Amino acid sequence: MFPSVFVLCAGLLTLNSASAARGRERVAARMLTEPGHFEGEVGHSVTLPCSISDVGRRSVFWFKGEAPNDRELIMQQKNTRGRFVVPRQFHDILRSGKLGMHGNNLTIYDLTFEDEDSYTCSMAWARQTVTHTLDVIERREIQVTYEPSNMRASVTVGDTIILTCNATGDPLPTVIWYKEDFLHEGPMLTLSDVRREDAGQYTCLSANSLAPDEEGVFEVQVPYVEVKAEMTKVEAQSDLRQALLACRINGEPQPEVVWYNSEGPVPNDDTHRYFSRNDIHYLQLQQLTPSDLGNYQCYVYNQWSRDLATVTVVAAPGPVHVVGVTPTQDPLTYNFTWEVESLAPISFYYFTYKEEGSDEVVSSSVEGSPEPQGNATHYVKSTFLTLNPATTYQVFIRAVAEEYQPGPEMIHPFNVTVPEQRTWDTVDKEDLWKVLKRTLNIISKLPQVARAIQ
């Protein structure tokens, strides 16, 4: 009997100890969160707090509704083996993304006006609750009207432009302008006496203490075109028959380039080739003819502006070639003849000569060839020169074209040796015939002279 009594007493003591422990657990749990009023914007989210000390193994419930009898259980969470677990019947609403639990706090996502209500967090058996009220309001936004409405503007150098950000909201937003650094505070930004450096992006930031900031970016263009010839005069070598023209361009927006001559736009073909490297644009002239000489315009334009630069193409003659030296009736005078290739008409020739071994140089200029002979670039010219007998001379001739473009100097002089005296072999046959005719004419008139004397 005594053993039975002992077992019964031990069981009663154990039950009393467990009941006491449960009582202490219930008493130890305490709600720490005070009731609050929360406000959320439509489409946003809000988190309602519920902080509890010593939850233990109790369940936490969230109810929606103001009156106790009308409250709807919307979420439950319990502590199972040290972690919070949401019962299966609430999994669908968690997966929908409408509600979420963070600890014991309840988060309501994608707010609508239907979510506006009272929300109560309660502990099982503890009789401790906290009730929050939630107001859902229209989303606070800043409304901004931009001018120009497309937020793009073009202004020429020296002019003025006004950019506008008219912002409305509650409270009234502040508008700040900046371009890399702060520029101005206020709805309007005025750019006066605009320069090229003023081109770029201008940002207006509208902000107040409640709504998200609104930012607008204006794109300001300062259109211009600028062109400069790399060389205003380009010399074409007559023997190569080609020339390269170049102009450096800048512009915003990116300009187009067309080359012009006296006949109009220069075509881009085999003899007139367009190409560019970076900001330098070229016109390669090949197989030049005399008609290709003259002024060319590098015409640059975009939809806002235009400019041009002029390049003059001139030509230098080729080297002079002496083709012959012939004697004349005067025994000390010789006729020098030479030829030269030139795209441009010859203005004059430098003619210099000196006795071999002497440092004394005789210089003169010879009038240019009036017209080419044979073809459009072949010029022939001659001049008379009186030389001393029994002397060797070195002759240099250099052609100078229009625009005073000199050709190359002769690499080697033309050497001519004058004999000691003129012989019949060196006299031109035509000159000899003229002498004979005069002599015969005089002889035929001798009888008439004799009769007149008598």
C-alpha positions in Angstrom: 0.0 0.0 0.0 2.7 2.4 0.9 4.4 2.1 -2.5 1.2 3.0 -4.2 0.7 6.0 -2.0 4.2 7.1 -2.7 3.7 6.9 -6.5 0.5 8.9 -6.2 2.2 11.6 -4.2 5.1 11.8 -6.6 2.7 12.2 -9.6 0.8 15.0 -7.9 4.0 16.8 -7.2 5.1 16.5 -10.8 1.7 17.9 -12.0 1.9 20.8 -9.6 5.4 21.6 -10.8 4.4 21.6 -14.5 1.3 23.8 -13.7 3.5 26.2 -11.8 6.0 26.3 -14.7 3.2 27.0 -17.2 1.9 29.7 -14.9 5.3 31.3 -14.7 5.5 31.1 -18.6 2.2 32.8 -18.9 3.1 35.5 -16.5 6.5 36.1 -18.0 5.3 36.9 -21.5 4.6 40.6 -22.0 3.5 42.9 -24.9 6.2 45.6 -25.5 4.6 47.4 -28.4 2.3 50.4 -27.8 -0.8 51.0 -30.0 0.0 53.2 -33.0 -1.5 55.1 -35.9 0.1 54.2 -39.3 -0.3 55.7 -42.7 0.5 54.1 -46.0 0.2 55.2 -49.6 -1.7 53.3 -52.2 0.6 50.8 -53.9 3.2 50.9 -51.2 3.7 48.7 -48.2 3.5 49.2 -44.4 4.8 47.1 -41.4 2.8 46.9 -38.2 5.0 46.1 -35.2 4.3 43.5 -32.5 7.2 43.1 -30.1 6.7 40.5 -27.3 9.0 39.4 -24.5 9.3 35.7 -23.6 6.8 34.4 -26.2 7.8 30.9 -25.4 5.7 28.4 -27.2 2.7 30.6 -27.4 1.0 31.4 -30.7 0.7 35.0 -32.0 -2.4 36.0 -33.9 -3.2 39.0 -36.1 -6.7 40.1 -36.5 -8.3 42.7 -38.8 -11.3 44.7 -37.6 -12.1 47.2 -34.9 -14.9 45.5 -32.8 -13.8 42.3 -31.0 -16.8 40.4 -32.4 -16.1 41.5 -36.0 -12.4 40.8 -36.1 -11.1 38.5 -38.8 -8.1 36.3 -38.2 -5.7 37.0 -41.0 -2.4 35.5 -39.8 -1.1 33.1 -37.1 2.4 32.3 -36.1 3.7 30.0 -33.4 7.1 29.1 -32.0 8.0 25.6 -32.7 11.3 24.3 -31.5 12.8 27.7 -31.5 11.6 29.0 -34.9 8.4 30.8 -36.0 6.0 28.7 -38.1 2.9 29.9 -40.0 0.2 27.3 -40.0 -0.7 25.7 -43.3 -4.1 27.5 -43.7 -2.2 30.8 -44.1 0.3 29.6 -46.7 -1.8 30.7 -49.7 -1.9 34.4 -48.5 1.8 34.3 -47.9 2.4 33.0 -51.5 0.2 35.7 -52.9 2.5 38.4 -51.6 -0.2 40.4 -49.9 0.9 39.6 -46.3 4.3 38.7 -44.8 5.7 38.1 -41.3 9.0 39.5 -40.1 9.4 38.1 -36.6 6.0 38.9 -35.1 5.5 42.0 -37.2 2.9 42.0 -40.0 3.7 43.6 -43.3 0.9 44.5 -45.7 2.1 44.9 -49.4 0.5 46.7 -52.4 -1.8 48.8 -50.2 -5.3 49.5 -51.4 -8.1 51.5 -49.7 -9.7 48.1 -48.6 -6.6 47.6 -46.3 -7.6 50.7 -44.3 -8.7 49.3 -40.8 -7.6 48.3 -37.3 -5.1 45.5 -36.8 -4.7 43.7 -33.5 -1.7 41.5 -32.5 -2.6 39.1 -29.7 -0.9 36.3 -27.7 -2.7 33.1 -27.0 -3.7 32.7 -23.3 -1.7 35.8 -22.3 -4.6 38.2 -22.7 -2.1 40.8 -24.0 -2.9 42.6 -27.2 -1.9 45.7 -29.1 -4.2 47.4 -31.7 -2.9 49.6 -34.5 -5.0 51.7 -36.9 -4.0 52.0 -40.6 -5.0 54.8 -42.9 -4.5 54.3 -46.6 -4.0 57.5 -48.6 -3.5 58.4 -52.2 0.1 58.2 -53.2 2.0 61.4 -52.6 3.6 62.5 -55.8 5.2 65.6 -57.2 3.8 66.7 -60.5 6.2 68.4 -62.8 5.5 70.2 -66.1 8.6 70.7 -68.2 9.2 73.4 -70.8 10.2 72.7 -73.5 8.0 69.6 -73.1 10.3 67.3 -75.0 13.2 68.5 -72.8 15.4 69.2 -75.8 16.5 72.7 -76.8 18.8 74.2 -79.4 20.2 77.7 -79.0 22.7 79.6 -81.2 25.9 81.1 -79.7 25.1 84.5 -78.1 21.4 83.9 -77.6 19.3 83.3 -74.5 17.2 80.2 -73.5 15.0 79.5 -70.5 14.4 76.0 -69.1 11.4 75.5 -66.8 10.4 72.9 -64.2 7.0 73.8 -62.7 6.6 71.4 -59.8 3.4 71.0 -57.7 2.8 68.9 -54.6 2.0 69.0 -50.8 4.1 70.4 -49.4 5.3 72.6 -52.3 8.5 71.1 -53.8 11.8 72.8 -54.0 13.4 72.8 -57.5 17.2 72.7 -57.8 19.2 72.9 -61.0 22.6 71.5 -61.6 25.0 70.6 -64.4 27.7 68.5 -62.7 27.6 71.2 -59.9 24.8 73.3 -58.4 23.6 76.1 -60.6 20.3 77.6 -59.3 17.3 77.1 -57.1 13.9 77.9 -58.6 11.6 76.7 -61.3 13.3 78.5 -64.2 16.9 78.4 -65.3 18.0 81.1 -67.7 21.1 80.7 -69.9 22.2 84.1 -71.3 24.8 84.9 -73.9 25.2 81.2 -74.6 28.6 79.8 -75.5 29.6 76.4 -77.0 30.6 75.3 -73.5 27.0 75.6 -72.3 25.9 72.6 -74.4 25.1 69.5 -72.4 22.7 68.0 -69.9 20.9 70.2 -67.3 19.0 68.4 -64.4 16.2 69.8 -62.4 15.5 68.0 -59.1 12.0 68.6 -57.5 11.8 67.4 -53.9 9.7 67.8 -50.7 9.7 66.0 -47.4 7.1 63.4 -48.2 6.9 62.4 -51.8 9.7 60.7 -53.9 12.0 63.1 -55.7 11.2 63.9 -59.4 14.2 64.4 -61.7 14.1 65.8 -65.2 17.1 66.0 -67.6 17.2 68.6 -70.4 19.5 68.2 -73.4 20.8 71.6 -74.6 22.5 71.8 -77.9 24.5 74.8 -79.1 24.6 74.1 -82.8 27.6 75.5 -84.7 29.8 74.7 -87.7 33.4 75.6 -88.0 35.8 74.9 -90.8 39.4 75.8 -91.4 41.6 74.9 -94.4 44.7 73.1 -93.4 46.5 75.0 -96.3 44.8 77.9 -98.1 47.1 77.3 -101.2 48.0 73.9 -102.5 50.7 73.4 -105.1 50.3 70.6 -107.6 53.4 69.3 -109.3 52.9 69.2 -113.0 54.8 66.0 -113.4 52.7 64.1 -110.8 49.3 65.6 -111.8 47.8 65.3 -108.4 47.0 67.5 -105.3 45.6 66.9 -101.8 43.2 69.4 -100.3 42.3 69.3 -96.6 40.0 71.1 -94.2 39.5 70.6 -90.4 35.8 70.7 -89.3 34.0 70.9 -86.0 30.3 71.1 -85.4 27.2 70.1 -83.4 25.3 68.3 -84.6 27.9 66.5 -86.8 28.1 68.4 -90.1 28.2 67.2 -93.7 31.0 68.1 -96.1 30.7 68.9 -99.8 33.6 70.3 -102.0 32.8 72.8 -104.7 34.8 74.3 -107.5 33.8 76.9 -110.2 31.6 74.4 -111.9 29.6 73.4 -108.8 29.8 70.4 -106.5 32.8 68.2 -107.0 31.8 64.6 -107.7 33.3 61.8 -105.6 34.8 59.6 -108.4 38.0 58.2 -109.7 39.7 61.5 -110.2 38.1 63.4 -107.2 38.1 61.2 -104.1 36.6 62.2 -100.7 37.9 60.7 -97.5 38.4 61.7 -93.9 40.5 61.0 -90.8 39.0 62.1 -87.5 38.0 65.7 -88.0 40.0 66.4 -91.1 38.2 65.9 -94.5 40.2 65.5 -97.7 39.7 65.9 -101.4 42.3 64.0 -103.5 42.6 65.3 -107.0 44.2 63.0 -109.5 45.0 63.1 -113.2 44.9 66.9 -113.1 44.3 69.0 -116.1 44.7 72.8 -116.4 40.9 73.2 -115.9 41.3 71.6 -112.4 43.3 74.6 -111.1 41.6 77.4 -109.2 39.6 77.9 -106.1 37.8 75.1 -104.2 35.4 75.5 -101.3 35.1 73.1 -98.4 31.4 73.7 -97.6 30.3 72.4 -94.2 26.7 72.4 -92.9 24.2 71.0 -90.6 20.5 71.7 -90.0 21.4 74.8 -87.9 24.5 76.4 -89.4 27.0 76.4 -92.3 30.5 77.6 -93.1 33.1 77.3 -95.8 36.8 77.6 -96.3 38.6 78.3 -99.6 41.6 76.4 -100.9 43.4 77.6 -104.1 45.0 74.9 -106.2 48.0 76.2 -108.2 50.6 74.4 -110.2 54.4 74.6 -110.5 56.0 73.9 -113.8 58.1 70.8 -114.4 61.9 70.9 -115.1 63.1 72.8 -118.2 64.8 70.8 -121.0 66.9 72.7 -123.6 66.1 71.2 -127.0 68.6 73.1 -129.2 71.1 76.0 -129.7 71.4 77.3 -133.3 73.6 80.1 -134.7 72.3 83.2 -136.3 73.6 85.7 -139.0 75.4 87.4 -136.2 78.5 85.3 -135.6 78.3 85.9 -131.9 74.5 85.4 -131.4 72.8 82.1 -130.8 69.2 81.1 -130.5 68.4 78.9 -127.4 65.2 76.9 -127.5 63.7 74.9 -124.5 60.5 73.1 -123.5 58.6 72.5 -120.2 55.5 70.7 -119.0 53.2 72.8 -116.9 49.5 72.7 -115.8 49.5 76.4 -115.5 50.5 79.0 -118.1 54.1 80.1 -117.8 54.5 83.7 -116.5 58.3 84.0 -117.2 61.6 82.2 -117.1 64.7 82.8 -115.0 67.6 82.6 -117.5 71.1 82.6 -116.0 74.5 81.7 -117.6 78.1 82.0 -116.8 81.5 81.1 -118.3 82.8 77.8 -117.3 85.2 78.3 -114.3 83.9 81.8 -113.6 81.9 82.9 -110.6 80.3 85.8 -112.4 76.7 85.0 -113.3 74.6 86.8 -115.7 70.8 86.7 -115.0 67.8 87.9 -117.0 64.1 87.1 -117.2 62.4 85.9 -120.4 58.8 86.5 -121.0 56.6 83.5 -120.6 55.2 81.2 -123.3 51.9 82.7 -124.5 50.2 79.4 -125.4 51.0 75.7 -125.0 52.1 73.8 -128.1 51.1 70.2 -129.0 48.9 69.6 -125.9 47.5 71.6 -123.1 50.6 71.3 -120.9 53.5 71.5 -123.3 55.2 74.9 -123.6 58.1 75.9 -125.9 60.2 79.1 -125.7 63.4 80.5 -127.2 65.6 83.5 -126.8 68.8 85.0 -128.3 72.0 85.2 -126.5 75.3 86.9 -127.5 78.3 84.9 -126.4 82.1 85.2 -126.7 84.0 83.0 -129.1 86.2 80.2 -127.9 84.3 80.0 -124.7 82.2 77.3 -122.9 79.1 78.5 -121.1 76.8 76.9 -118.5 73.2 77.8 -118.9 70.4 77.4 -116.3 66.7 78.0 -117.0 63.8 77.8 -114.6 60.1 78.3 -115.4 57.8 80.3 -113.2 54.0 79.8 -113.6 51.1 82.0 -112.8 50.7 82.8 -109.1 54.5 83.0 -109.1 54.9 79.2 -108.6 58.5 78.4 -109.6 59.4 75.0 -111.1 62.5 73.0 -110.0 66.0 74.2 -110.8 67.9 72.3 -113.4 70.0 69.7 -111.7 72.7 69.9 -114.3 73.5 72.9 -116.4 73.2 73.0 -120.2 76.8 73.4 -121.6 77.5 75.2 -124.9 80.9 75.8 -126.5 81.4 78.7 -128.9 84.1 78.1 -131.6 86.9 80.5 -132.3 85.2 81.8 -135.5 82.2 81.0 -137.6 82.7 78.7 -140.6 80.5 78.0 -143.5 79.7 74.7 -142.0 78.2 76.4 -139.0 76.2 78.9 -141.0 72.6 78.1 -141.5 71.9 77.2 -145.2 69.0 79.6 -145.3 71.2 82.4 -144.2 73.7 81.5 -146.9 71.1 81.6 -149.6 70.0 85.1 -148.5 73.6 86.3 -148.8 74.0 84.9 -152.3 70.7 86.4 -153.4 71.9 89.9 -152.2 75.2 89.5 -154.0 73.7 88.4 -157.3 71.2 91.3 -157.1 74.1 93.8 -156.6 76.1 92.3 -159.6 73.0 92.5 -161.9 72.8 96.2 -161.3 76.5 97.0 -162.1 75.9 97.8 -165.9 73.2 100.3 -165.0 75.5 102.0 -162.5 78.3 102.2 -165.1 76.0 103.9 -167.8 74.8 106.4 -165.2 78.4 107.4 -164.4 79.2 108.0 -168.1 
